[in-house]
Amino acid sequence: MPYKSIDDLPKNVRNPLPKHAQEIYKSAYNSAYEQHKSESDKEERAAKIAWSAVKEKYEKGDDDKWHKKD
C-alpha cells in the first residue's frame, strides 16, 4: 500500500537512509505502486523501483551509511 509519510516507511528503509533519501523512496514507491496496482506483485515491484530511485542519488559507503552522490 502507498505510504502517507516517511514515518510510515518500514524500519529497514527508515533506519539506514537519510531523510531526503527516505522522501525519494516514498515518492518512487507510491508512484510505482499506482502504476502496477493491478499486478499481484505490486508491493515487491514498487520496493525494487523505489530502491533504484534512491541508488540514483545515494550510495552506500564503506562506513555502511548512505551518502549523497556528487
mmCIF file as Biopython writes it, N, C-alpha, C and O atoms, coordinates in Angstrom:
data_model
#
loop_
_atom_site.group_PDB
_atom_site.id
_atom_site.type_symbol
_atom_site.label_atom_id
_atom_site.label_alt_id
_atom_site.label_comp_id
_atom_site.label_asym_id
_atom_site.label_entity_id
_atom_site.label_seq_id
_atom_site.pdbx_PDB_ins_code
_atom_site.Cartn_x
_atom_site.Cartn_y
_atom_site.Cartn_z
_atom_site.occupancy
_atom_site.B_iso_or_equiv
_atom_site.auth_seq_id
_atom_site.auth_asym_id
_atom_site.pdbx_PDB_model_num
ATOM 1   N N  . MET A ? 1  ? 0.829  -1.175 0.000   1.0 0.0 1  A 1 
ATOM 2   C CA . MET A ? 1  ? 0.000  0.000  0.000   1.0 0.0 1  A 1 
ATOM 3   C C  . MET A ? 1  ? 0.878  1.244  0.000   1.0 0.0 1  A 1 
ATOM 4   O O  . MET A ? 1  ? 1.984  1.211  0.539   1.0 0.0 1  A 1 
ATOM 5   N N  . PRO A ? 2  ? 0.422  2.315  -0.579  1.0 0.0 2  A 1 
ATOM 6   C CA . PRO A ? 2  ? 1.213  3.552  -0.612  1.0 0.0 2  A 1 
ATOM 7   C C  . PRO A ? 2  ? 1.447  4.106  0.802   1.0 0.0 2  A 1 
ATOM 8   O O  . PRO A ? 2  ? 0.673  3.850  1.724   1.0 0.0 2  A 1 
ATOM 9   N N  . TYR A ? 3  ? 2.516  4.856  0.939   1.0 0.0 3  A 1 
ATOM 10  C CA . TYR A ? 3  ? 2.878  5.442  2.229   1.0 0.0 3  A 1 
ATOM 11  C C  . TYR A ? 3  ? 2.436  6.898  2.283   1.0 0.0 3  A 1 
ATOM 12  O O  . TYR A ? 3  ? 2.650  7.652  1.334   1.0 0.0 3  A 1 
ATOM 13  N N  . LYS A ? 4  ? 1.815  7.294  3.401   1.0 0.0 4  A 1 
ATOM 14  C CA . LYS A ? 4  ? 1.351  8.670  3.572   1.0 0.0 4  A 1 
ATOM 15  C C  . LYS A ? 4  ? 2.489  9.598  3.978   1.0 0.0 4  A 1 
ATOM 16  O O  . LYS A ? 4  ? 2.516  10.764 3.584   1.0 0.0 4  A 1 
ATOM 17  N N  . SER A ? 5  ? 3.420  9.085  4.758   1.0 0.0 5  A 1 
ATOM 18  C CA . SER A ? 5  ? 4.556  9.901  5.195   1.0 0.0 5  A 1 
ATOM 19  C C  . SER A ? 5  ? 5.778  9.006  5.356   1.0 0.0 5  A 1 
ATOM 20  O O  . SER A ? 5  ? 5.672  7.779  5.351   1.0 0.0 5  A 1 
ATOM 21  N N  . ILE A ? 6  ? 6.934  9.637  5.498   1.0 0.0 6  A 1 
ATOM 22  C CA . ILE A ? 6  ? 8.151  8.836  5.664   1.0 0.0 6  A 1 
ATOM 23  C C  . ILE A ? 6  ? 8.140  8.094  6.994   1.0 0.0 6  A 1 
ATOM 24  O O  . ILE A ? 6  ? 8.850  7.101  7.155   1.0 0.0 6  A 1 
ATOM 25  N N  . ASP A ? 7  ? 7.347  8.562  7.942   1.0 0.0 7  A 1 
ATOM 26  C CA . ASP A ? 7  ? 7.227  7.852  9.222   1.0 0.0 7  A 1 
ATOM 27  C C  . ASP A ? 7  ? 6.561  6.487  9.064   1.0 0.0 7  A 1 
ATOM 28  O O  . ASP A ? 7  ? 6.696  5.620  9.928   1.0 0.0 7  A 1 
ATOM 29  N N  . ASP A ? 8  ? 5.844  6.302  7.962   1.0 0.0 8  A 1 
ATOM 30  C CA . ASP A ? 8  ? 5.161  5.037  7.694   1.0 0.0 8  A 1 
ATOM 31  C C  . ASP A ? 8  ? 6.055  4.018  6.993   1.0 0.0 8  A 1 
ATOM 32  O O  . ASP A ? 8  ? 5.680  2.853  6.861   1.0 0.0 8  A 1 
ATOM 33  N N  . LEU A ? 9  ? 7.227  4.445  6.546   1.0 0.0 9  A 1 
ATOM 34  C CA . LEU A ? 9  ? 8.130  3.535  5.834   1.0 0.0 9  A 1 
ATOM 35  C C  . LEU A ? 9  ? 8.607  2.424  6.763   1.0 0.0 9  A 1 
ATOM 36  O O  . LEU A ? 9  ? 8.696  2.621  7.975   1.0 0.0 9  A 1 
ATOM 37  N N  . PRO A ? 10 ? 8.914  1.261  6.198   1.0 0.0 10 A 1 
ATOM 38  C CA . PRO A ? 10 ? 9.444  0.166  7.024   1.0 0.0 10 A 1 
ATOM 39  C C  . PRO A ? 10 ? 10.774 0.568  7.679   1.0 0.0 10 A 1 
ATOM 40  O O  . PRO A ? 10 ? 11.503 1.413  7.158   1.0 0.0 10 A 1 
ATOM 41  N N  . LYS A ? 11 ? 11.069 -0.036 8.801   1.0 0.0 11 A 1 
ATOM 42  C CA . LYS A ? 11 ? 12.303 0.289  9.528   1.0 0.0 11 A 1 
ATOM 43  C C  . LYS A ? 11 ? 13.545 0.032  8.689   1.0 0.0 11 A 1 
ATOM 44  O O  . LYS A ? 11 ? 14.541 0.744  8.818   1.0 0.0 11 A 1 
ATOM 45  N N  . ASN A ? 12 ? 13.491 -0.988 7.824   1.0 0.0 12 A 1 
ATOM 46  C CA . ASN A ? 12 ? 14.672 -1.294 7.007   1.0 0.0 12 A 1 
ATOM 47  C C  . ASN A ? 12 ? 14.922 -0.226 5.943   1.0 0.0 12 A 1 
ATOM 48  O O  . ASN A ? 12 ? 15.965 -0.232 5.290   1.0 0.0 12 A 1 
ATOM 49  N N  . VAL A ? 13 ? 13.978 0.680  5.770   1.0 0.0 13 A 1 
ATOM 50  C CA . VAL A ? 13 ? 14.158 1.826  4.876   1.0 0.0 13 A 1 
ATOM 51  C C  . VAL A ? 13 ? 14.477 3.070  5.716   1.0 0.0 13 A 1 
ATOM 52  O O  . VAL A ? 13 ? 15.418 3.803  5.412   1.0 0.0 13 A 1 
ATOM 53  N N  . ARG A ? 14 ? 13.708 3.295  6.746   1.0 0.0 14 A 1 
ATOM 54  C CA . ARG A ? 14 ? 13.873 4.491  7.585   1.0 0.0 14 A 1 
ATOM 55  C C  . ARG A ? 14 ? 15.222 4.539  8.293   1.0 0.0 14 A 1 
ATOM 56  O O  . ARG A ? 14 ? 15.894 5.571  8.292   1.0 0.0 14 A 1 
ATOM 57  N N  . ASN A ? 15 ? 15.612 3.434  8.891   1.0 0.0 15 A 1 
ATOM 58  C CA . ASN A ? 15 ? 16.817 3.449  9.729   1.0 0.0 15 A 1 
ATOM 59  C C  . ASN A ? 15 ? 18.103 3.779  8.968   1.0 0.0 15 A 1 
ATOM 60  O O  . ASN A ? 15 ? 18.867 4.628  9.428   1.0 0.0 15 A 1 
ATOM 61  N N  . PRO A ? 16 ? 18.371 3.149  7.836   1.0 0.0 16 A 1 
ATOM 62  C CA . PRO A ? 16 ? 19.661 3.428  7.205   1.0 0.0 16 A 1 
ATOM 63  C C  . PRO A ? 16 ? 19.694 4.689  6.334   1.0 0.0 16 A 1 
ATOM 64  O O  . PRO A ? 16 ? 20.769 5.237  6.092   1.0 0.0 16 A 1 
ATOM 65  N N  . LEU A ? 17 ? 18.540 5.153  5.863   1.0 0.0 17 A 1 
ATOM 66  C CA . LEU A ? 17 ? 18.538 6.238  4.882   1.0 0.0 17 A 1 
ATOM 67  C C  . LEU A ? 17 ? 18.385 7.615  5.512   1.0 0.0 17 A 1 
ATOM 68  O O  . LEU A ? 17 ? 17.623 7.785  6.464   1.0 0.0 17 A 1 
ATOM 69  N N  . PRO A ? 18 ? 19.115 8.607  4.976   1.0 0.0 18 A 1 
ATOM 70  C CA . PRO A ? 18 ? 18.886 9.984  5.396   1.0 0.0 18 A 1 
ATOM 71  C C  . PRO A ? 18 ? 17.476 10.431 4.983   1.0 0.0 18 A 1 
ATOM 72  O O  . PRO A ? 18 ? 16.848 9.804  4.130   1.0 0.0 18 A 1 
ATOM 73  N N  . LYS A ? 19 ? 16.992 11.501 5.583   1.0 0.0 19 A 1 
ATOM 74  C CA . LYS A ? 19 ? 15.621 11.950 5.354   1.0 0.0 19 A 1 
ATOM 75  C C  . LYS A ? 19 ? 15.316 12.179 3.872   1.0 0.0 19 A 1 
ATOM 76  O O  . LYS A ? 19 ? 14.272 11.744 3.387   1.0 0.0 19 A 1 
ATOM 77  N N  . HIS A ? 20 ? 16.205 12.850 3.152   1.0 0.0 20 A 1 
ATOM 78  C CA . HIS A ? 20 ? 15.953 13.123 1.737   1.0 0.0 20 A 1 
ATOM 79  C C  . HIS A ? 20 ? 15.830 11.827 0.936   1.0 0.0 20 A 1 
ATOM 80  O O  . HIS A ? 20 ? 14.988 11.724 0.044   1.0 0.0 20 A 1 
ATOM 81  N N  . ALA A ? 21 ? 16.655 10.857 1.250   1.0 0.0 21 A 1 
ATOM 82  C CA . ALA A ? 21 ? 16.584 9.562  0.565   1.0 0.0 21 A 1 
ATOM 83  C C  . ALA A ? 21 ? 15.279 8.842  0.900   1.0 0.0 21 A 1 
ATOM 84  O O  . ALA A ? 21 ? 14.714 8.150  0.053   1.0 0.0 21 A 1 
ATOM 85  N N  . GLN A ? 22 ? 14.805 9.004  2.124   1.0 0.0 22 A 1 
ATOM 86  C CA . GLN A ? 22 ? 13.510 8.428  2.506   1.0 0.0 22 A 1 
ATOM 87  C C  . GLN A ? 22 ? 12.386 9.051  1.684   1.0 0.0 22 A 1 
ATOM 88  O O  . GLN A ? 22 ? 11.458 8.358  1.267   1.0 0.0 22 A 1 
ATOM 89  N N  . GLU A ? 23 ? 12.472 10.354 1.454   1.0 0.0 23 A 1 
ATOM 90  C CA . GLU A ? 23 ? 11.460 11.046 0.650   1.0 0.0 23 A 1 
ATOM 91  C C  . GLU A ? 23 ? 11.476 10.545 -0.789  1.0 0.0 23 A 1 
ATOM 92  O O  . GLU A ? 23 ? 10.424 10.363 -1.402  1.0 0.0 23 A 1 
ATOM 93  N N  . ILE A ? 24 ? 12.676 10.323 -1.324  1.0 0.0 24 A 1 
ATOM 94  C CA . ILE A ? 24 ? 12.809 9.768  -2.673  1.0 0.0 24 A 1 
ATOM 95  C C  . ILE A ? 24 ? 12.172 8.385  -2.720  1.0 0.0 24 A 1 
ATOM 96  O O  . ILE A ? 24 ? 11.414 8.073  -3.638  1.0 0.0 24 A 1 
ATOM 97  N N  . TYR A ? 25 ? 12.483 7.566  -1.731  1.0 0.0 25 A 1 
ATOM 98  C CA . TYR A ? 25 ? 11.930 6.208  -1.671  1.0 0.0 25 A 1 
ATOM 99  C C  . TYR A ? 25 ? 10.405 6.253  -1.647  1.0 0.0 25 A 1 
ATOM 100 O O  . TYR A ? 25 ? 9.751  5.552  -2.419  1.0 0.0 25 A 1 
ATOM 101 N N  . LYS A ? 26 ? 9.844  7.067  -0.775  1.0 0.0 26 A 1 
ATOM 102 C CA . LYS A ? 26 ? 8.385  7.147  -0.629  1.0 0.0 26 A 1 
ATOM 103 C C  . LYS A ? 26 ? 7.726  7.588  -1.929  1.0 0.0 26 A 1 
ATOM 104 O O  . LYS A ? 26 ? 6.732  7.000  -2.357  1.0 0.0 26 A 1 
ATOM 105 N N  . SER A ? 27 ? 8.266  8.598  -2.544  1.0 0.0 27 A 1 
ATOM 106 C CA . SER A ? 27 ? 7.698  9.111  -3.788  1.0 0.0 27 A 1 
ATOM 107 C C  . SER A ? 27 ? 7.757  8.066  -4.903  1.0 0.0 27 A 1 
ATOM 108 O O  . SER A ? 27 ? 6.773  7.843  -5.608  1.0 0.0 27 A 1 
ATOM 109 N N  . ALA A ? 28 ? 8.911  7.435  -5.054  1.0 0.0 28 A 1 
ATOM 110 C CA . ALA A ? 28 ? 9.075  6.419  -6.098  1.0 0.0 28 A 1 
ATOM 111 C C  . ALA A ? 28 ? 8.201  5.201  -5.821  1.0 0.0 28 A 1 
ATOM 112 O O  . ALA A ? 28 ? 7.589  4.650  -6.735  1.0 0.0 28 A 1 
ATOM 113 N N  . TYR A ? 29 ? 8.143  4.785  -4.563  1.0 0.0 29 A 1 
ATOM 114 C CA . TYR A ? 29 ? 7.320  3.630  -4.191  1.0 0.0 29 A 1 
ATOM 115 C C  . TYR A ? 29 ? 5.853  3.902  -4.515  1.0 0.0 29 A 1 
ATOM 116 O O  . TYR A ? 29 ? 5.191  3.083  -5.153  1.0 0.0 29 A 1 
ATOM 117 N N  . ASN A ? 30 ? 5.355  5.044  -4.078  1.0 0.0 30 A 1 
ATOM 118 C CA . ASN A ? 30 ? 3.942  5.363  -4.291  1.0 0.0 30 A 1 
ATOM 119 C C  . ASN A ? 30 ? 3.605  5.445  -5.774  1.0 0.0 30 A 1 
ATOM 120 O O  . ASN A ? 30 ? 2.548  4.978  -6.198  1.0 0.0 30 A 1 
ATOM 121 N N  . SER A ? 31 ? 4.489  6.029  -6.554  1.0 0.0 31 A 1 
ATOM 122 C CA . SER A ? 31 ? 4.262  6.134  -7.993  1.0 0.0 31 A 1 
ATOM 123 C C  . SER A ? 31 ? 4.254  4.751  -8.647  1.0 0.0 31 A 1 
ATOM 124 O O  . SER A ? 31 ? 3.370  4.441  -9.445  1.0 0.0 31 A 1 
ATOM 125 N N  . ALA A ? 32 ? 5.238  3.929  -8.305  1.0 0.0 32 A 1 
ATOM 126 C CA . ALA A ? 32 ? 5.323  2.579  -8.876  1.0 0.0 32 A 1 
ATOM 127 C C  . ALA A ? 32 ? 4.148  1.720  -8.432  1.0 0.0 32 A 1 
ATOM 128 O O  . ALA A ? 32 ? 3.616  0.936  -9.218  1.0 0.0 32 A 1 
ATOM 129 N N  . TYR A ? 33 ? 3.745  1.862  -7.189  1.0 0.0 33 A 1 
ATOM 130 C CA . TYR A ? 33 ? 2.601  1.100  -6.672  1.0 0.0 33 A 1 
ATOM 131 C C  . TYR A ? 33 ? 1.352  1.428  -7.490  1.0 0.0 33 A 1 
ATOM 132 O O  . TYR A ? 33 ? 0.588  0.538  -7.862  1.0 0.0 33 A 1 
ATOM 133 N N  . GLU A ? 34 ? 1.161  2.697  -7.758  1.0 0.0 34 A 1 
ATOM 134 C CA . GLU A ? 34 ? -0.007 3.130  -8.534  1.0 0.0 34 A 1 
ATOM 135 C C  . GLU A ? 34 ? 0.062  2.580  -9.961  1.0 0.0 34 A 1 
ATOM 136 O O  . GLU A ? 34 ? -0.951 2.143  -10.507 1.0 0.0 34 A 1 
ATOM 137 N N  . GLN A ? 35 ? 1.242  2.600  -10.560 1.0 0.0 35 A 1 
ATOM 138 C CA . GLN A ? 35 ? 1.410  2.112  -11.930 1.0 0.0 35 A 1 
ATOM 139 C C  . GLN A ? 35 ? 1.187  0.611  -12.040 1.0 0.0 35 A 1 
ATOM 140 O O  . GLN A ? 35 ? 0.741  0.129  -13.082 1.0 0.0 35 A 1 
ATOM 141 N N  . HIS A ? 36 ? 1.487  -0.130 -10.991 1.0 0.0 36 A 1 
ATOM 142 C CA . HIS A ? 36 ? 1.399  -1.594 -11.022 1.0 0.0 36 A 1 
ATOM 143 C C  . HIS A ? 36 ? 0.291  -2.129 -10.123 1.0 0.0 36 A 1 
ATOM 144 O O  . HIS A ? 36 ? 0.314  -3.302 -9.752  1.0 0.0 36 A 1 
ATOM 145 N N  . LYS A ? 37 ? -0.672 -1.296 -9.771  1.0 0.0 37 A 1 
ATOM 146 C CA . LYS A ? 37 ? -1.671 -1.678 -8.767  1.0 0.0 37 A 1 
ATOM 147 C C  . LYS A ? 37 ? -2.515 -2.886 -9.144  1.0 0.0 37 A 1 
ATOM 148 O O  . LYS A ? 37 ? -3.078 -3.539 -8.265  1.0 0.0 37 A 1 
ATOM 149 N N  . SER A ? 38 ? -2.614 -3.194 -10.419 1.0 0.0 38 A 1 
ATOM 150 C CA . SER A ? 38 ? -3.418 -4.348 -10.824 1.0 0.0 38 A 1 
ATOM 151 C C  . SER A ? 38 ? -2.624 -5.660 -10.807 1.0 0.0 38 A 1 
ATOM 152 O O  . SER A ? 38 ? -3.182 -6.728 -11.058 1.0 0.0 38 A 1 
ATOM 153 N N  . GLU A ? 39 ? -1.338 -5.578 -10.513 1.0 0.0 39 A 1 
ATOM 154 C CA . GLU A ? 39 ? -0.490 -6.768 -10.525 1.0 0.0 39 A 1 
ATOM 155 C C  . GLU A ? 39 ? -0.345 -7.347 -9.116  1.0 0.0 39 A 1 
ATOM 156 O O  . GLU A ? 39 ? -0.332 -6.608 -8.132  1.0 0.0 39 A 1 
ATOM 157 N N  . SER A ? 40 ? -0.239 -8.648 -9.030  1.0 0.0 40 A 1 
ATOM 158 C CA . SER A ? 40 ? -0.177 -9.306 -7.717  1.0 0.0 40 A 1 
ATOM 159 C C  . SER A ? 40 ? 1.118  -9.000 -6.960  1.0 0.0 40 A 1 
ATOM 160 O O  . SER A ? 40 ? 1.136  -9.039 -5.730  1.0 0.0 40 A 1 
ATOM 161 N N  . ASP A ? 41 ? 2.188  -8.698 -7.675  1.0 0.0 41 A 1 
ATOM 162 C CA . ASP A ? 41 ? 3.476  -8.426 -7.023  1.0 0.0 41 A 1 
ATOM 163 C C  . ASP A ? 41 ? 3.782  -6.930 -6.945  1.0 0.0 41 A 1 
ATOM 164 O O  . ASP A ? 41 ? 4.945  -6.528 -6.939  1.0 0.0 41 A 1 
ATOM 165 N N  . LYS A ? 42 ? 2.736  -6.116 -6.885  1.0 0.0 42 A 1 
ATOM 166 C CA . LYS A ? 42 ? 2.905  -4.662 -6.929  1.0 0.0 42 A 1 
ATOM 167 C C  . LYS A ? 42 ? 3.791  -4.118 -5.809  1.0 0.0 42 A 1 
ATOM 168 O O  . LYS A ? 42 ? 4.573  -3.195 -6.039  1.0 0.0 42 A 1 
ATOM 169 N N  . GLU A ? 43 ? 3.681  -4.674 -4.608  1.0 0.0 43 A 1 
ATOM 170 C CA . GLU A ? 43 ? 4.486  -4.173 -3.490  1.0 0.0 43 A 1 
ATOM 171 C C  . GLU A ? 43 ? 5.966  -4.492 -3.689  1.0 0.0 43 A 1 
ATOM 172 O O  . GLU A ? 43 ? 6.829  -3.658 -3.417  1.0 0.0 43 A 1 
ATOM 173 N N  . GLU A ? 44 ? 6.252  -5.700 -4.162  1.0 0.0 44 A 1 
ATOM 174 C CA . GLU A ? 44 ? 7.644  -6.084 -4.417  1.0 0.0 44 A 1 
ATOM 175 C C  . GLU A ? 44 ? 8.237  -5.232 -5.540  1.0 0.0 44 A 1 
ATOM 176 O O  . GLU A ? 44 ? 9.365  -4.752 -5.432  1.0 0.0 44 A 1 
ATOM 177 N N  . ARG A ? 45 ? 7.476  -5.048 -6.607  1.0 0.0 45 A 1 
ATOM 178 C CA . ARG A ? 45 ? 7.944  -4.215 -7.720  1.0 0.0 45 A 1 
ATOM 179 C C  . ARG A ? 45 ? 8.185  -2.783 -7.275  1.0 0.0 45 A 1 
ATOM 180 O O  . ARG A ? 45 ? 9.208  -2.181 -7.600  1.0 0.0 45 A 1 
ATOM 181 N N  . ALA A ? 46 ? 7.225  -2.243 -6.525  1.0 0.0 46 A 1 
ATOM 182 C CA . ALA A ? 46 ? 7.338  -0.860 -6.064  1.0 0.0 46 A 1 
ATOM 183 C C  . ALA A ? 46 ? 8.574  -0.682 -5.186  1.0 0.0 46 A 1 
ATOM 184 O O  . ALA A ? 46 ? 9.261  0.336  -5.284  1.0 0.0 46 A 1 
ATOM 185 N N  . ALA A ? 47 ? 8.862  -1.654 -4.335  1.0 0.0 47 A 1 
ATOM 186 C CA . ALA A ? 47 ? 10.039 -1.571 -3.468  1.0 0.0 47 A 1 
ATOM 187 C C  . ALA A ? 47 ? 11.329 -1.591 -4.291  1.0 0.0 47 A 1 
ATOM 188 O O  . ALA A ? 47 ? 12.250 -0.824 -4.013  1.0 0.0 47 A 1 
ATOM 189 N N  . LYS A ? 48 ? 11.400 -2.457 -5.294  1.0 0.0 48 A 1 
ATOM 190 C CA . LYS A ? 48 ? 12.592 -2.519 -6.144  1.0 0.0 48 A 1 
ATOM 191 C C  . LYS A ? 48 ? 12.798 -1.207 -6.889  1.0 0.0 48 A 1 
ATOM 192 O O  . LYS A ? 48 ? 13.919 -0.707 -6.983  1.0 0.0 48 A 1 
ATOM 193 N N  . ILE A ? 49 ? 11.719 -0.656 -7.415  1.0 0.0 49 A 1 
ATOM 194 C CA . ILE A ? 49 ? 11.798 0.610  -8.141  1.0 0.0 49 A 1 
ATOM 195 C C  . ILE A ? 49 ? 12.213 1.734  -7.200  1.0 0.0 49 A 1 
ATOM 196 O O  . ILE A ? 49 ? 13.018 2.592  -7.564  1.0 0.0 49 A 1 
ATOM 197 N N  . ALA A ? 50 ? 11.662 1.725  -5.995  1.0 0.0 50 A 1 
ATOM 198 C CA . ALA A ? 50 ? 11.999 2.762  -5.013  1.0 0.0 50 A 1 
ATOM 199 C C  . ALA A ? 50 ? 13.478 2.705  -4.636  1.0 0.0 50 A 1 
ATOM 200 O O  . ALA A ? 50 ? 14.138 3.741  -4.550  1.0 0.0 50 A 1 
ATOM 201 N N  . TRP A ? 51 ? 14.003 1.492  -4.411  1.0 0.0 51 A 1 
ATOM 202 C CA . TRP A ? 51 ? 15.430 1.374  -4.087  1.0 0.0 51 A 1 
ATOM 203 C C  . TRP A ? 51 ? 16.288 1.838  -5.261  1.0 0.0 51 A 1 
ATOM 204 O O  . TRP A ? 51 ? 17.331 2.458  -5.055  1.0 0.0 51 A 1 
ATOM 205 N N  . SER A ? 52 ? 15.867 1.549  -6.473  1.0 0.0 52 A 1 
ATOM 206 C CA . SER A ? 52 ? 16.614 2.011  -7.647  1.0 0.0 52 A 1 
ATOM 207 C C  . SER A ? 52 ? 16.649 3.532  -7.702  1.0 0.0 52 A 1 
ATOM 208 O O  . SER A ? 52 ? 17.673 4.125  -8.042  1.0 0.0 52 A 1 
ATOM 209 N N  . ALA A ? 53 ? 15.527 4.159  -7.366  1.0 0.0 53 A 1 
ATOM 210 C CA . ALA A ? 53 ? 15.463 5.623  -7.357  1.0 0.0 53 A 1 
ATOM 211 C C  . ALA A ? 53 ? 16.410 6.200  -6.307  1.0 0.0 53 A 1 
ATOM 212 O O  . ALA A ? 53 ? 17.086 7.197  -6.559  1.0 0.0 53 A 1 
ATOM 213 N N  . VAL A ? 54 ? 16.457 5.582  -5.148  1.0 0.0 54 A 1 
ATOM 214 C CA . VAL A ? 54 ? 17.374 6.035  -4.094  1.0 0.0 54 A 1 
ATOM 215 C C  . VAL A ? 54 ? 18.815 5.893  -4.568  1.0 0.0 54 A 1 
ATOM 216 O O  . VAL A ? 54 ? 19.631 6.792  -4.363  1.0 0.0 54 A 1 
ATOM 217 N N  . LYS A ? 55 ? 19.127 4.770  -5.200  1.0 0.0 55 A 1 
ATOM 218 C CA . LYS A ? 55 ? 20.502 4.495  -5.624  1.0 0.0 55 A 1 
ATOM 219 C C  . LYS A ? 55 ? 20.965 5.400  -6.759  1.0 0.0 55 A 1 
ATOM 220 O O  . LYS A ? 55 ? 22.163 5.478  -7.029  1.0 0.0 55 A 1 
ATOM 221 N N  . GLU A ? 56 ? 20.039 6.087  -7.430  1.0 0.0 56 A 1 
ATOM 222 C CA . GLU A ? 56 ? 20.432 7.067  -8.441  1.0 0.0 56 A 1 
ATOM 223 C C  . GLU A ? 56 ? 21.067 8.290  -7.789  1.0 0.0 56 A 1 
ATOM 224 O O  . GLU A ? 56 ? 21.936 8.929  -8.384  1.0 0.0 56 A 1 
ATOM 225 N N  . LYS A ? 57 ? 20.642 8.619  -6.574  1.0 0.0 57 A 1 
ATOM 226 C CA . LYS A ? 57 ? 21.107 9.831  -5.886  1.0 0.0 57 A 1 
ATOM 227 C C  . LYS A ? 57 ? 22.024 9.553  -4.700  1.0 0.0 57 A 1 
ATOM 228 O O  . LYS A ? 57 ? 22.784 10.425 -4.279  1.0 0.0 57 A 1 
ATOM 229 N N  . TYR A ? 58 ? 21.952 8.342  -4.165  1.0 0.0 58 A 1 
ATOM 230 C CA . TYR A ? 58 ? 22.720 7.988  -2.968  1.0 0.0 58 A 1 
ATOM 231 C C  . TYR A ? 58 ? 23.481 6.694  -3.197  1.0 0.0 58 A 1 
ATOM 232 O O  . TYR A ? 58 ? 23.101 5.862  -4.021  1.0 0.0 58 A 1 
ATOM 233 N N  . GLU A ? 59 ? 24.564 6.545  -2.448  1.0 0.0 59 A 1 
ATOM 234 C CA . GLU A ? 59 ? 25.314 5.295  -2.482  1.0 0.0 59 A 1 
ATOM 235 C C  . GLU A ? 59 ? 25.735 4.932  -1.068  1.0 0.0 59 A 1 
ATOM 236 O O  . GLU A ? 59 ? 25.959 5.798  -0.222  1.0 0.0 59 A 1 
ATOM 237 N N  . LYS A ? 60 ? 25.835 3.648  -0.836  1.0 0.0 60 A 1 
ATOM 238 C CA . LYS A ? 60 ? 26.240 3.156  0.475   1.0 0.0 60 A 1 
ATOM 239 C C  . LYS A ? 60 ? 27.757 3.180  0.550   1.0 0.0 60 A 1 
ATOM 240 O O  . LYS A ? 60 ? 28.441 2.600  -0.294  1.0 0.0 60 A 1 
ATOM 241 N N  . GLY A ? 61 ? 28.271 3.849  1.556   1.0 0.0 61 A 1 
ATOM 242 C CA . GLY A ? 61 ? 29.712 3.990  1.705   1.0 0.0 61 A 1 
ATOM 243 C C  . GLY A ? 61 ? 30.344 2.824  2.432   1.0 0.0 61 A 1 
ATOM 244 O O  . GLY A ? 61 ? 29.664 1.907  2.893   1.0 0.0 61 A 1 
ATOM 245 N N  . ASP A ? 62 ? 31.662 2.881  2.522   1.0 0.0 62 A 1 
ATOM 246 C CA . ASP A ? 62 ? 32.411 1.850  3.244   1.0 0.0 62 A 1 
ATOM 247 C C  . ASP A ? 62 ? 32.043 1.825  4.723   1.0 0.0 62 A 1 
ATOM 248 O O  . ASP A ? 62 ? 32.275 0.832  5.413   1.0 0.0 62 A 1 
ATOM 249 N N  . ASP A ? 63 ? 31.469 2.925  5.203   1.0 0.0 63 A 1 
ATOM 250 C CA . ASP A ? 63 ? 31.053 3.017  6.601   1.0 0.0 63 A 1 
ATOM 251 C C  . ASP A ? 63 ? 29.640 2.481  6.825   1.0 0.0 63 A 1 
ATOM 252 O O  . ASP A ? 63 ? 29.082 2.606  7.916   1.0 0.0 63 A 1 
ATOM 253 N N  . ASP A ? 64 ? 29.061 1.873  5.764   1.0 0.0 64 A 1 
ATOM 254 C CA . ASP A ? 64 ? 27.703 1.314  5.799   1.0 0.0 64 A 1 
ATOM 255 C C  . ASP A ? 64 ? 26.616 2.377  5.947   1.0 0.0 64 A 1 
ATOM 256 O O  . ASP A ? 64 ? 25.478 2.055  6.285   1.0 0.0 64 A 1 
ATOM 257 N N  . LYS A ? 65 ? 26.959 3.639  5.698   1.0 0.0 65 A 1 
ATOM 258 C CA . LYS A ? 65 ? 25.969 4.716  5.715   1.0 0.0 65 A 1 
ATOM 259 C C  . LYS A ? 65 ? 25.715 5.166  4.285   1.0 0.0 65 A 1 
ATOM 260 O O  . LYS A ? 65 ? 26.584 5.051  3.421   1.0 0.0 65 A 1 
ATOM 261 N N  . TRP A ? 66 ? 24.517 5.678  4.045   1.0 0.0 66 A 1 
ATOM 262 C CA . TRP A ? 66 ? 24.149 6.165  2.722   1.0 0.0 66 A 1 
ATOM 263 C C  . TRP A ? 66 ? 24.571 7.621  2.581   1.0 0.0 66 A 1 
ATOM 264 O O  . TRP A ? 66 ? 24.296 8.447  3.450   1.0 0.0 66 A 1 
ATOM 265 N N  . HIS A ? 67 ? 25.250 7.925  1.462   1.0 0.0 67 A 1 
ATOM 266 C CA . HIS A ? 67 ? 25.768 9.263  1.200   1.0 0.0 67 A 1 
ATOM 267 C C  . HIS A ? 67 ? 25.262 9.743  -0.155  1.0 0.0 67 A 1 
ATOM 268 O O  . HIS A ? 67 ? 25.161 8.969  -1.107  1.0 0.0 67 A 1 
ATOM 269 N N  . LYS A ? 68 ? 24.948 11.027 -0.224  1.0 0.0 68 A 1 
ATOM 270 C CA . LYS A ? 68 ? 24.501 11.620 -1.485  1.0 0.0 68 A 1 
ATOM 271 C C  . LYS A ? 68 ? 25.659 11.590 -2.480  1.0 0.0 68 A 1 
ATOM 272 O O  . LYS A ? 68 ? 26.796 11.914 -2.135  1.0 0.0 68 A 1 
ATOM 273 N N  . LYS A ? 69 ? 25.359 11.202 -3.709  1.0 0.0 69 A 1 
ATOM 274 C CA . LYS A ? 69 ? 26.386 11.170 -4.747  1.0 0.0 69 A 1 
ATOM 275 C C  . LYS A ? 69 ? 26.726 12.599 -5.161  1.0 0.0 69 A 1 
ATOM 276 O O  . LYS A ? 69 ? 25.885 13.497 -5.109  1.0 0.0 69 A 1 
ATOM 277 N N  . ASP A ? 70 ? 27.972 12.784 -5.571  1.0 0.0 70 A 1 
ATOM 278 C CA . ASP A ? 70 ? 28.402 14.112 -6.041  1.0 0.0 70 A 1 
ATOM 279 C C  . ASP A ? 70 ? 27.937 14.378 -7.442  1.0 0.0 70 A 1 
ATOM 280 O O  . ASP A ? 70 ? 28.211 15.446 -7.991  1.0 0.0 70 A 1 
#
